[in-house]
Amino acid sequence: MKRYILVFLFVLPMLNACVDLRKEKTTVEVIDNNRHYYPIQMGQKLEILFHVKNTGKHPLIISDIITSCGCLVLSKSNINNIPSGDEAVLSLTYNSAKNVGYVKHYITLYGNFLTDVKQELIFDVNVVPDALYTKDYEELYKEEKEKYGDVKSLVDGNANNQGYYMGDH
């Protein structure tokens, strides 16, 4: 019986230490959120870096990152898990090839935030067309074809990555 009591006394504290950190809420600070970038010419790429600081007592665990447009590509990032008091950089590349004029984009982070389920990062930029002429999709397609050769894989994807469809029931 003493053996079971000793095992219980040693195992119980270890079970308490195995806390699900995703349930522990924390606070976050996004440095220079709601940015306004200087105008760029249509087709240029813009590198965007958001510094995210965990100001809470628990680790910040980002479960999902959703962008408002397919023109925003998440680069390599160390933002998934941020220890308490540390800072990480969210790196994005914005491709302005299919936008003209004033554009505003949102990057939504989902995680264990104290105040809300999500945190929004916001930026805007004016995309200026070159020579006051906006190319249509056929002209953009022709340019991409000349630049990369076979554009079919860019449009349709590779043969082994065609997605799926639902049959009639």
C-alpha positions in Angstrom: 0.0 0.0 0.0 2.9 2.4 0.8 4.3 1.7 -2.6 1.0 2.9 -4.3 0.9 6.0 -2.1 4.5 6.9 -3.1 3.8 6.3 -6.8 0.7 8.5 -6.5 2.6 11.3 -4.7 5.2 11.3 -7.5 2.9 10.9 -10.5 0.3 13.5 -9.4 2.6 16.5 -9.6 3.9 15.4 -13.0 0.3 15.2 -14.4 -0.3 18.7 -13.2 2.8 19.9 -15.1 1.4 18.5 -18.3 -0.9 21.5 -18.8 -2.3 22.2 -22.3 -0.6 25.4 -23.2 -3.1 26.2 -25.9 -5.7 26.8 -23.2 -3.4 29.2 -21.3 -4.2 32.8 -22.6 -1.6 35.4 -23.2 -1.3 39.0 -24.4 0.3 40.1 -27.6 1.7 43.4 -29.0 2.0 43.9 -32.8 4.6 46.6 -33.5 3.4 49.1 -36.1 0.1 47.5 -36.9 -2.3 49.2 -39.4 0.5 50.4 -41.7 0.2 52.6 -44.8 2.9 51.8 -47.4 4.1 54.3 -50.0 2.7 53.7 -53.5 4.3 50.9 -55.6 4.1 50.2 -59.3 1.8 47.4 -60.5 3.6 44.1 -60.7 6.2 45.0 -58.0 6.5 42.8 -54.9 6.5 44.3 -51.4 8.2 42.6 -48.5 6.2 43.0 -45.3 7.6 42.2 -41.8 5.4 42.3 -38.8 7.1 42.1 -35.4 4.8 40.2 -32.9 5.8 40.3 -29.2 4.4 38.0 -26.5 3.8 40.3 -23.6 1.9 37.8 -21.5 3.0 35.2 -18.9 2.3 32.1 -21.1 3.7 31.0 -24.4 1.9 32.4 -27.5 0.8 29.6 -29.8 -0.5 30.6 -33.2 -2.8 27.9 -34.5 -3.6 29.5 -37.9 -2.7 32.4 -40.2 -5.2 33.5 -42.8 -4.6 36.2 -45.4 -7.3 38.3 -47.1 -5.9 37.7 -50.6 -4.0 35.1 -52.5 -1.5 37.8 -53.5 -0.1 37.6 -49.9 2.3 34.7 -49.5 3.6 33.7 -46.1 7.4 33.4 -46.1 9.4 31.3 -43.7 8.3 32.3 -40.3 9.2 31.6 -36.6 5.9 32.8 -35.3 4.1 29.5 -34.5 5.3 29.4 -30.8 6.6 32.5 -29.1 7.9 32.1 -25.5 6.8 34.7 -22.9 8.6 38.0 -23.3 10.0 37.1 -26.7 9.4 38.5 -30.2 9.0 36.8 -33.6 8.8 38.1 -37.1 6.0 37.3 -39.5 7.3 37.7 -43.0 5.0 38.1 -46.0 5.4 38.9 -49.7 2.7 40.9 -51.4 2.5 40.6 -55.2 0.7 43.6 -56.7 0.3 42.2 -60.2 -3.5 41.9 -60.1 -4.3 44.9 -58.0 -4.8 48.6 -59.0 -5.4 51.6 -56.9 -5.9 51.6 -53.1 -5.8 48.1 -51.6 -6.2 47.2 -47.9 -5.3 43.7 -46.7 -5.8 41.8 -43.5 -3.7 39.0 -42.0 -5.7 37.2 -39.3 -3.8 35.3 -36.6 -5.7 32.7 -34.5 -4.2 31.6 -31.2 -4.4 31.7 -27.5 -5.0 35.4 -27.2 -6.3 36.8 -23.9 -8.8 39.4 -25.3 -10.1 37.6 -28.4 -9.8 34.4 -30.5 -8.0 36.3 -33.3 -5.6 39.2 -33.9 -5.7 41.2 -37.2 -2.7 42.7 -38.8 -3.6 45.4 -41.3 -1.8 47.3 -44.1 -2.7 49.3 -47.1 -0.9 50.5 -50.2 -1.7 52.3 -53.5 -0.8 50.3 -56.6 -0.1 52.5 -59.5 -0.5 51.1 -63.1 2.4 51.6 -65.4 1.8 54.1 -68.3 -1.9 54.6 -67.4 -2.7 51.3 -69.1 -4.1 48.4 -67.2 -3.4 45.0 -68.7 -6.1 42.4 -68.9 -5.7 38.8 -67.9 -4.9 37.7 -71.4 -1.9 40.1 -71.6 -0.8 39.0 -68.1 -1.0 35.4 -69.2 1.1 36.1 -72.3 3.8 37.8 -70.2 3.8 34.9 -67.7 4.1 32.4 -70.6 7.0 34.3 -72.1 8.7 34.6 -68.7 8.2 31.0 -67.4 7.5 29.0 -70.6 4.7 26.5 -69.9 2.1 28.4 -67.9 -0.4 25.4 -67.8 1.2 24.1 -64.6 0.9 27.6 -63.1 -2.8 27.8 -63.9 -3.9 24.1 -63.5 -1.3 22.8 -61.1 0.8 19.8 -61.5 -0.8 16.5 -62.6 -0.3 15.0 -59.2 -1.9 18.0 -57.4 -5.3 18.5 -59.0 -7.4 18.5 -55.8 -10.6 16.5 -55.6 -14.3 16.6 -56.6 -17.5 15.3 -55.2 -19.5 12.7 -57.2 -23.3 12.7 -57.5 -25.0 10.7 -54.7 
